[in-house]
Amino acid sequence: MSFTLGIVGIGQFGTHFAELFSAHPDISAVYAVDSVPERIDAIEQREQNPVRFAGRFSSVEELLASDVDAVAIFTQRWTHGKIAIQALQAGKHVYSAVPMAIEEEEIREITRLVQETGLVYMMGETSQYNAAVVLARRIERSGAFGEVFYAEGDYVHDMDLGFYDAYKYSGGDAWKSTASYPPLLYPTHSIGGILGVLEDRHAISVSALGRPDTRGDGVFDKDVSMFDNDVSNAFALFEMDNGGAFRTNELRRVGYPSHKRESRFRFFGEASSFEETVDVTYWHDKKSVLEVTDLISTSSTMSLDDPRLKDVSPTLRDAFVAGAARSHHQERLPAEFQGKPNGHEGAHHFLVDDFARAVTNGKQPMVNAWQAARYTLPGIIAHQSMREGGARLPIRDLGDCPLPVQNLDADQPALDEAGIQALLAEV
């Protein structure tokens, strides 16, 4: 069974994913909606790799009133929750870019609607298939870590490395008011990488702090910000349900080559640990240390000068070209994806395949509404904690997904030390 899909937002990400959704064999037709119709024209008319949409709609409302089966949301990040709710109410399956929402009430309404209707909801969190996260998840599934009592996840993306251009592209004349988006309301790249490995864990409380910005360029300025936000760097410590903890950093002013590795992770277990840096990554237990960098190194799927990236800042383009790594489960992907653009440590192909096959299989994906809530809601509560001077606040977890869930990577071998050694020997 195939289905039809309407993409809401043909911007930098929407354009990129439109090519992948159009190539997936389970999607029979792709439609487009954008408030700037010229962006749809541009992708249809480009000389190389054009996307042929089956049609276009003038508004989200017109799309939702149609007989299109599913929607993919690539609009401004604070609008995702509202549009997802409208789409579910209209009987559409939903793929949403991150974050899921910025209000706890929106998150709870999305899960309620999914449970009530049985429709598929997926949040496209790239860290779920970040090559290092995939490798660490395979190690965790083998039991080699033992009990993980502490983990760290960083999303380190300096404003100077492409974010100014991205906000100008999406925000128009009022871009400074939106560029002040609070870091802790965009938590999924750091939290998702941690809980994407520790699949049975979730956060139950948080204390967070934020550092007001000092650049003075009018971006993180409360008088300009539509979010009343002046914090550019924020730090959160979460309590886990096993008595352990994990810490995340959301940094927008930092001397770090975020174009090389904007998300990075560390896991400390009672039996072994995993540590990722910008260039080198290790797994180690109490006797040995293995460098596993080669297992998470991704090949490039396209040139940084590819015309398809002309609207993307040069310092952001690395995130749109990184493809397969040894840790990935490439065998599960459709043959039609060969040679197609990828990105975010090889995540994009897997995200599109997860959603398409969830809809056709009638099951929820791994990053379903309940898992998306675990990646998103802790950041919303952390933002509240930050605003209350670091007060420790409880996180009301929504529980596990009550509907059938597909795991397309279930047959991928877990990795203990011997498995890691064998994989390294193949490199």
ABEGO torsion letter per residue (X at the ends): XBBBBBBBGBBAAAAAAAAAAAABAABABBBBBBABAAAAAAAAABABGBBBBAEBBABAAAAAABABABBBBABBAAAAAAAAAAAAAAGBBBBBBOBABABAAAAAAAAAAAAAAGBBBBBBBAAAABAAAAAAAAAAAAGAAEBBABBBBBBBBBAABGAAAAAAAAAEAAAAAAAABBAAABAAAAAAAAAAABAABBBABBBBBBBBBAAGAGABBAAABAAGBABABBBBBBBBAAGBBBBBBBBABBBBBAAABABBBBBBBAABBBBBBAABBBBBBAABBBBAAAAABBBBABBAABAAAAABBAAAAAAAABBBBAABBAAABBAAABGBBBEGGGAAAAAAAAAAAAAAAGBBBABBAAAAAAAAAAAAAAAAAAAAGGBBBBBBBAEBBABBBBBAAAABBBBBAAAAAAAAAAX
